[in-house]
Amino acid sequence: MKKIFAKIHLWLSLPLGIVLTIVCLSGAVLVFEGEITRALHPELYRVAAPADARPLRPSQLADRIGGQVPDSLHLVSLQLSARSDEPCMAAFRETGRKQLSVDPYTGRVNGWAESPAFFGTVRKLHRWLLDPPPSKGEKSVGKAIVGVSTLALVLILVSGLILWIPRSRKALRNRLKVSYSDGRRFWHDCHVTLGFYATLLLLVMALTGLTWSFGWYRTAAYALFGGTPQTAVAQEYPARKTDSGGRHERGRSGERTAGREHGGPQAETEARPFDYAVWDEVLGQLAAHCTACKTIVLTQTEVQVARRSAMRRIDRATFDPRSGRLAEIIRYEETPRQQRLRGWFYAFHTGTWGGIWTKILYFLAALTGASLPLTGYWLWWRRCMNKRK
């Protein structure tokens, strides 16, 4: 039986090993994207909190921001942090995902906060091998290769785990440690032992990552955990990372388009100037609800309250854009399961579900996953040379 799994392990790894190395290595780089971005530009993500000073009201911030940016920019959302040393982030209708960092105590603009272009390239390499689809939901050669390789990775890991199972207690001790005394043994142990330790996390990454590659897999995965299959199919990028203002680029633009086409309340809201003093009223009503929140995102029609959790738990509240009176508060537990699954899959794919410690583990596992095809190629080449001799 092990001979069959050995053939599966070998003949899937040989043609796809380089692709898996690229995907795992680029994934390891993306694990600490947020931390690296903040370290490169600390002036955009940290502010000095004056002693006994209180943050400005949202309307005051909006006025001061308006005096420092061109009149062509229209403020559509404001993200407020619960931490005293973090700035607020202002989003504009014309700038897409790029946001403006603002000192919440003075209203002074710090600069534009956006992810470096390097990480954008790495993300394209990780997801599509630098061959992105023409538009969301469509296919591309790079996307197909990554999807097939990820599916093959599941079979490679399972077959490798079966091959790893030792026949005796002595063999078990040998397969749980890396030997440094013999060079040949060292590379063998790097492949077998380190692969065993990284298998569980690599399987989690692969099984959750497949929801971005195949519609049939996404439908089955959502249905397995109680999500609605129809909704799962519609979400081509179910856990796409939001910008720092908490807005999903596709969702917000889609809402604006729908509002204009049907003449609904969204179109009416955009047609008349928004009174930012409404945000002060909304924030006062939410004071009791925001005792343990991480960030608050104010838009012209709703409020998003992110809790202090690594699983992206967000409560939403709608309000009257004229009076600021709250209409409805939808807690995270009351949202449809398929929407919560989007956050779960993203958190378990990227390692954010357990904070910094799980991110470190994911980083090490991804690096190990990138090395496994390389050590496997070396073992296979050495075996071929020994057979020739």
ZALUM-447617 format. One record per residue (C-alpha): residue number from 1; chain; x, y negated, z. Coordinates in steps of 0.2 Angstrom, whole numbers, plus 5000, padded with zeros to 4 digits. Example, Ala and Ser with C-alpha at 12.3 -4.5 7.8 and 13.67 -1.06 7.14 Angstrom:
  seq  mol     u     v     w
    1    A  5062  5022  5039
    2    A  5068  5005  5036
***
This chain:
  seq  mol     u     v     w
    1    A  5000  5000  5000
    2    A  5014  4988  5004
    3    A  5021  4991  4987
    4    A  5005  4983  4979
    5    A  5006  4968  4991
    6    A  5025  4966  4986
    7    A  5021  4966  4968
    8    A  5007  4953  4971
    9    A  5019  4942  4982
   10    A  5033  4943  4969
   11    A  5023  4940  4953
   12    A  5013  4926  4959
   13    A  5028  4917  4967
   14    A  5040  4918  4952
   15    A  5030  4907  4940
   16    A  5022  4896  4953
   17    A  5036  4894  4966
   18    A  5043  4877  4959
   19    A  5025  4870  4959
   20    A  5022  4875  4977
   21    A  5039  4868  4982
   22    A  5034  4851  4974
   23    A  5016  4851  4982
   24    A  5023  4856  4999
   25    A  5037  4844  4999
   26    A  5027  4829  4993
   27    A  5014  4834  5007
   28    A  5027  4833  5020
   29    A  5032  4816  5014
   30    A  5013  4810  5016
   31    A  5011  4816  5033
   32    A  5019  4801  5041
   33    A  5014  4788  5028
   34    A  5005  4777  5040
   35    A  5019  4777  5053
   36    A  5032  4774  5040
   37    A  5021  4759  5032
   38    A  5019  4751  5049
   39    A  5038  4753  5053
   40    A  5043  4745  5037
   41    A  5031  4730  5040
   42    A  5029  4728  5058
   43    A  5024  4710  5056
   44    A  5008  4715  5047
   45    A  5003  4728  5060
   46    A  5008  4720  5077
   47    A  5004  4704  5085
   48    A  5009  4696  5101
   49    A  4995  4695  5113
   50    A  4996  4678  5123
   51    A  4993  4679  5142
   52    A  4975  4677  5147
   53    A  4970  4674  5129
   54    A  4954  4681  5121
   55    A  4952  4685  5103
   56    A  4942  4673  5092
   57    A  4924  4676  5087
   58    A  4922  4684  5070
   59    A  4914  4668  5063
   60    A  4929  4658  5069
   61    A  4941  4671  5061
   62    A  4931  4670  5045
   63    A  4932  4651  5045
   64    A  4951  4651  5048
   65    A  4954  4664  5035
   66    A  4943  4655  5022
   67    A  4955  4640  5025
   68    A  4970  4650  5020
   69    A  4965  4660  5005
   70    A  4959  4654  4988
   71    A  4941  4650  4986
   72    A  4939  4663  4973
   73    A  4941  4677  4986
   74    A  4925  4682  4995
   75    A  4926  4690  5012
   76    A  4916  4706  5014
   77    A  4922  4714  5029
   78    A  4932  4712  5045
   79    A  4940  4725  5055
   80    A  4943  4722  5073
   81    A  4954  4733  5084
   82    A  4951  4737  5102
   83    A  4970  4736  5105
   84    A  4976  4719  5111
   85    A  4993  4720  5100
   86    A  4985  4725  5084
   87    A  4979  4712  5070
   88    A  4962  4712  5062
   89    A  4960  4716  5044
   90    A  4950  4706  5031
   91    A  4944  4714  5015
   92    A  4938  4704  5000
   93    A  4927  4709  4986
   94    A  4940  4705  4973
   95    A  4955  4714  4980
   96    A  4949  4732  4981
   97    A  4958  4742  4994
   98    A  4971  4728  4998
   99    A  4968  4719  5014
  100    A  4974  4704  5023
  101    A  4982  4705  5041
  102    A  4976  4691  5052
  103    A  4981  4687  5070
  104    A  4965  4689  5080
  105    A  4970  4675  5093
  106    A  4975  4661  5081
  107    A  4967  4666  5064
  108    A  4984  4664  5056
  109    A  4986  4675  5040
  110    A  5001  4687  5042
  111    A  5001  4694  5024
  112    A  4993  4707  5013
  113    A  4994  4725  5020
  114    A  4994  4739  5008
  115    A  5003  4756  5006
  116    A  5020  4755  4997
  117    A  5019  4760  4979
  118    A  5031  4775  4983
  119    A  5017  4784  4993
  120    A  5005  4781  4979
  121    A  5017  4790  4967
  122    A  5020  4804  4979
  123    A  5001  4806  4982
  124    A  4999  4808  4963
  125    A  5013  4821  4963
  126    A  5005  4830  4977
  127    A  4987  4831  4970
  128    A  4990  4830  4951
  129    A  5008  4833  4947
  130    A  5008  4815  4941
  131    A  4994  4819  4929
  132    A  4978  4811  4937
  133    A  4961  4814  4930
  134    A  4954  4799  4919
  135    A  4941  4796  4932
  136    A  4934  4804  4948
  137    A  4926  4821  4946
  138    A  4935  4824  4929
  139    A  4948  4837  4926
  140    A  4966  4836  4921
  141    A  4980  4848  4917
  142    A  4990  4843  4933
  143    A  4975  4845  4944
  144    A  4971  4862  4937
  145    A  4989  4868  4940
  146    A  4989  4862  4958
  147    A  4972  4870  4961
  148    A  4978  4887  4953
  149    A  4994  4886  4963
  150    A  4986  4882  4979
  151    A  4974  4897  4977
  152    A  4989  4908  4973
  153    A  4997  4902  4989
  154    A  4983  4909  4999
  155    A  4987  4926  4991
  156    A  5005  4924  4993
  157    A  5004  4920  5011
  158    A  4992  4934  5015
  159    A  5003  4947  5006
  160    A  5019  4940  5014
  161    A  5011  4942  5031
  162    A  5007  4960  5027
  163    A  5024  4963  5021
  164    A  5031  4955  5037
  165    A  5022  4968  5049
  166    A  5037  4978  5057
  167    A  5037  4996  5059
  168    A  5045  4997  5076
  169    A  5048  4986  5092
  170    A  5066  4983  5087
  171    A  5062  4977  5070
  172    A  5049  4965  5078
  173    A  5063  4957  5088
  174    A  5073  4955  5072
  175    A  5059  4947  5063
  176    A  5055  4934  5076
  177    A  5073  4926  5075
  178    A  5085  4919  5063
  179    A  5102  4927  5062
  180    A  5117  4915  5060
  181    A  5131  4928  5060
  182    A  5129  4934  5042
  183    A  5126  4922  5027
  184    A  5115  4935  5018
  185    A  5105  4939  5033
  186    A  5103  4921  5037
  187    A  5094  4917  5020
  188    A  5083  4933  5022
  189    A  5078  4927  5039
  190    A  5074  4909  5033
  191    A  5062  4917  5021
  192    A  5054  4930  5032
  193    A  5055  4923  5049
  194    A  5052  4905  5046
  195    A  5038  4910  5033
  196    A  5029  4920  5047
  197    A  5029  4905  5059
  198    A  5023  4893  5046
  199    A  5010  4905  5038
  200    A  4995  4899  5049
  201    A  4997  4881  5046
  202    A  5000  4883  5027
  203    A  4985  4893  5026
  204    A  4975  4880  5034
  205    A  4982  4867  5022
  206    A  4979  4878  5007
  207    A  4961  4883  5012
  208    A  4956  4865  5015
  209    A  4965  4858  5001
  210    A  4956  4869  4988
  211    A  4940  4858  4992
  212    A  4948  4845  4981
  213    A  4952  4856  4967
  214    A  4937  4867  4963
  215    A  4919  4863  4964
  216    A  4913  4881  4966
  217    A  4925  4882  4981
  218    A  4920  4866  4989
  219    A  4901  4871  4987
  220    A  4905  4888  4996
  221    A  4916  4880  5009
  222    A  4903  4867  5014
  223    A  4889  4880  5014
  224    A  4899  4891  5025
  225    A  4899  4878  5038
  226    A  4881  4873  5036
  227    A  4883  4859  5024
  228    A  4871  4856  5009
  229    A  4878  4864  4994
  230    A  4871  4850  4982
  231    A  4879  4836  4992
  232    A  4895  4846  4993
  233    A  4896  4847  4974
  234    A  4893  4829  4972
  235    A  4908  4824  4983
  236    A  4922  4827  4971
  237    A  4934  4819  4984
  238    A  4925  4823  5000
  239    A  4938  4816  5012
  240    A  4947  4803  5002
  241    A  4956  4792  5014
  242    A  4947  4775  5017
  243    A  4956  4759  5017
  244    A  4961  4751  5034
  245    A  4944  4742  5034
  246    A  4935  4759  5034
  247    A  4926  4756  5017
  248    A  4925  4770  5004
  249    A  4930  4762  4988
  250    A  4918  4772  4978
  251    A  4903  4771  4990
  252    A  4903  4752  4992
  253    A  4905  4748  4974
  254    A  4891  4761  4970
  255    A  4880  4753  4983
  256    A  4883  4736  4975
  257    A  4879  4742  4958
  258    A  4863  4751  4963
  259    A  4857  4735  4972
  260    A  4859  4724  4957
  261    A  4851  4736  4945
  262    A  4835  4738  4956
  263    A  4835  4721  4964
  264    A  4835  4728  4981
  265    A  4840  4720  4998
  266    A  4859  4722  4993
  267    A  4857  4711  4978
  268    A  4847  4699  4988
  269    A  4861  4698  5001
  270    A  4875  4695  4988
  271    A  4865  4682  4980
  272    A  4864  4671  4995
  273    A  4879  4665  5005
  274    A  4882  4675  5021
  275    A  4882  4667  5037
  276    A  4897  4674  5047
  277    A  4889  4668  5063
  278    A  4878  4683  5061
  279    A  4893  4694  5066
  280    A  4895  4686  5083
  281    A  4877  4690  5086
  282    A  4879  4708  5081
  283    A  4895  4710  5091
  284    A  4886  4704  5106
  285    A  4872  4717  5104
  286    A  4885  4731  5102
  287    A  4895  4727  5117
  288    A  4888  4741  5127
  289    A  4891  4753  5113
  290    A  4909  4749  5110
  291    A  4916  4753  5127
  292    A  4927  4767  5120
  293    A  4929  4762  5102
  294    A  4945  4761  5092
  295    A  4940  4749  5079
  296    A  4924  4740  5073
  297    A  4921  4736  5055
  298    A  4909  4722  5051
  299    A  4901  4721  5034
  300    A  4887  4710  5027
  301    A  4874  4724  5030
  302    A  4881  4736  5043
  303    A  4894  4739  5057
  304    A  4905  4754  5058
  305    A  4911  4759  5075
  306    A  4926  4771  5075
  307    A  4928  4781  5092
  308    A  4945  4785  5100
  309    A  4947  4801  5091
  310    A  4958  4810  5079
  311    A  4943  4817  5070
  312    A  4937  4801  5062
  313    A  4921  4800  5072
  314    A  4911  4784  5066
  315    A  4895  4777  5072
  316    A  4885  4766  5061
  317    A  4873  4752  5064
  318    A  4862  4742  5052
  319    A  4857  4724  5055
  320    A  4846  4710  5048
  321    A  4859  4699  5038
  322    A  4849  4684  5042
  323    A  4846  4685  5060
  324    A  4859  4698  5065
  325    A  4846  4709  5075
  326    A  4851  4727  5075
  327    A  4839  4738  5065
  328    A  4846  4756  5068
  329    A  4861  4764  5076
  330    A  4866  4781  5069
  331    A  4878  4790  5080
  332    A  4891  4802  5073
  333    A  4882  4817  5080
  334    A  4866  4812  5071
  335    A  4874  4811  5054
  336    A  4872  4825  5041
  337    A  4883  4839  5044
  338    A  4890  4838  5026
  339    A  4897  4821  5030
  340    A  4905  4827  5046
  341    A  4913  4841  5036
  342    A  4922  4828  5025
  343    A  4931  4821  5040
  344    A  4935  4839  5047
  345    A  4942  4845  5031
  346    A  4953  4830  5029
  347    A  4959  4830  5047
  348    A  4963  4849  5046
  349    A  4972  4846  5029
  350    A  4983  4832  5034
  351    A  4986  4837  5053
  352    A  4978  4821  5060
  353    A  4966  4832  5071
  354    A  4978  4833  5085
  355    A  4987  4817  5085
  356    A  5006  4815  5083
  357    A  5010  4833  5089
  358    A  5000  4841  5076
  359    A  5007  4830  5063
  360    A  5025  4835  5068
  361    A  5020  4853  5066
  362    A  5012  4850  5049
  363    A  5027  4841  5043
  364    A  5039  4856  5049
  365    A  5027  4868  5041
  366    A  5026  4859  5025
  367    A  5045  4858  5024
  368    A  5046  4876  5027
  369    A  5033  4880  5014
  370    A  5044  4870  5002
  371    A  5059  4880  5006
  372    A  5051  4897  5005
  373    A  5050  4898  4985
  374    A  5068  4893  4985
  375    A  5074  4906  4997
  376    A  5063  4918  4989
  377    A  5071  4915  4972
  378    A  5088  4918  4979
  379    A  5083  4934  4987
  380    A  5075  4940  4971
  381    A  5091  4935  4961
  382    A  5102  4944  4973
  383    A  5092  4960  4972
  384    A  5093  4959  4953
  385    A  5112  4957  4954
  386    A  5113  4972  4965
  387    A  5103  4983  4954
  388    A  5114  4978  4939
  389    A  5129  4983  4949
***
